[in-house]
Amino acid sequence: MNCSFVGMNYLGHAYLSFNSPQILVGNMISDFIKGRDQFMFSGNIQKGIALHRHIDEFTDTHPATKKAMEVFRPYYRLYSAPIMDVLYDHFLANDKDLFDDKSLKKFSAGIYQHLENNSTQLPNRFLQMFTYMKTDDWLYNYRYAEGMQRSLYGLFRRASFIKDSDTAFQLFLDNHDFLNECYQDFFPDVKQFAKQKFDELVL
């Protein structure tokens, strides 16, 4: 993933850590770790970093993701991939088979607490971002359109060449049902894939 897009789909990566504490840490910090820096971490955190990268590759090449990206491609071209990374967290947060309002709030709070408990293992750049994540409760607020509007704004604030997030947000609203259908086609597959990779890495 382009380093300009640090901060994608945290809820998805947290969920796909399968309640494994050290895998979660690696999965959440992966975008902040470059090259051989990954070998500075313990074995299971390294495995979490690897799992994150497997998930990203699977996501970007999945047919449902490619179909969803076409909504944004005429306006954003290569940026359509990280846009969908962001938006998948909205549909995950609203997936009634996985979360209701109360369970999402509890899950999000648990992730923040675990990351705080492991703060000495978190890169400084992640820690700086994490302050805002927890304060503004990003994981829970992905549930709402306003949360996605802020996430898209943050995405393009870090982008190199495109700063307009308003068009992306309007396209999200206008194509919400279609994008949700793409999520429904995608998420069972990525969950199965991630669990397989998790088992290969951990067991």
N, C-alpha and C positions, 0 to 999 in steps of 0.2 A: 504493500500500500504506500502511495506517495506520502512522504512525511508532512506535506501540507495538510493532510487529512487526518492527523492524529485526533482521536476522540470519537471514533465511529462505534455504533451499536454496542455500547457497554452492557445493556440489559441482556442482549442475546449472548454475549460471551460469558456473562455471569451465570446465566441459566445453563449454558452448555458446559459449565465446569462440573456439573453433576455432584454438587455438595462436597467437593474435595478441596480442603482449605488451601494447600499449596498450589494445586492446579489453578485455582481461582486467582491467586496472586499473579502467576505467570500469564494467565489468559488476559487479565486486565491491564497489565503493564506492557504487553508485547510490542505495541506500536511505539513505545518509548525506548526500546532496546535495539541497538544497531550492532551488526556484525558479531564480533567475538565477545562483546560485552555480555552476551547471554550466559557465557561460561563462568561468570562471576557469581552466579546464583546457585542455590542448592538444586539437587537433581530433579525434584518434583516441580520446582518453579520453572526450570528449563523445559520440562515436559509441558507445562502450561503454556509457555511461550510457543513451543512447537505446535500444540493443539490449536492455538489461536490462528497461526499461519495456515494450517490445514483448512480450518473453517473459512478463512477469508478466500482462499483459492477456490474452494468448493462453491462458496456463495457467488463469486464473480462469474463463474462459468456455468451456473445452473440455468436451464432453459427459462424458468419462471423469472429469474432475475433479469435475464437478457430481454425478455418480453416487457417487463416493467420498465426497464431502462429506456425503452423506445418512447415513452411518454416525455422524457426529459432530454433525450439526445438531440433533437433539433435546436434546442436552446443552449445546452450545456455540454454536448459532445462527451469527451472522456470523463467529465465531472458527473455524468449520470450514474456511474457506479457508486461513488461515495454517497450520492444523494439517496440511493436505494438502501445503502447500509444504514443510514440514519433512519429512514422511514420504516424499515423492518422492525425497529424497536417499538414504534407506535403500535403496529399491528400485533406484535407479541404482547405488549402491555394490555391490549384489549382482547386477547385470545381467551374466551370464556372457558375453554377446556383446560387452561393452565392457571389463570388468575381471576380472582374477583378483586374488588377494590381493596378489601381488607388484607387479602393474602399478598397482593402486590406491595402494599405498604410495608407489611412485615418482612417480605423478601428483601425489599430495598434497604430497609433499616439494618437487616442482618448483614448485607454486603458491605454497607458503610462501616459497621462495627468491626467486621473481620479485617477490612483494609486498615482501619485505624490500629487494630491490635498488631498488625504486621508492618507498621509505618517504617520501621528501620530497614525493611527490605524493599521499599518502594523508591524508585528513582526520583530525584528532586523535581524534574519537570512534571512527573505524574502527581507528586504531592501538591505542587502548586495548583494544578488543575483540579485535584480531588477536593480541595477546599471549597471550590465553587460547586462541584458535583454534589457534595453533601449538603451545603448550605441551601442550595436551590432545589435539592431533592430531584436531581435529573431523572433517576431511574423510575421513580413513581410518576413524574410529570410528563414522561413520554406518552402517558395515557391520553393526554389532552392535546388538542390542536395548538393551543398556545405554547405548550412545551416544545412541539415540533417546530413551530415558527422560530423560537429562540435557538433551537438546535441547528436549523438551517442557516440562520444568521451567523452562528458561531462557525459553522463549516466554511462559509464563504468569506468570513472575516480572515480566516487563515489561508484561504486559497491565493494562488499566485496571480491569476489573470482575470478572474471573474469575481465581482463583488455583489452582484444582484441576487439576493435570496428571495425577493418578493415574487418573482415569476415562478420559482420552484415551489414556493408555498401555495400559490394559487393553483398550480398544476396538481399538487397533492390534493387540495380540496376538490377540484373539479373531477379528479379521477380516483377518488377515494375507494369506491366499490371495486373498480377494476384492480387497483393496487392491492386491495385486501384479498382478492381472488388469487393474485400472484403469490402473495404471502402464504395463503392456504395450500397452494401447490408446492411451495418451497419448503416450509418449515418442517413438516414430517421427514422430508428427505435429509435435511441438514442435521436434524436431531439424531436420526439413525446413523448417519455418517460420523458425526462427532462422537457418539457413544462407541462406535467401532474403533475410532482412532484413540479415544480415551482408554479403552480396554487394552489396545496394543501397546500404548505408552506406559500404562500404570501397572498392568498385571504381569 
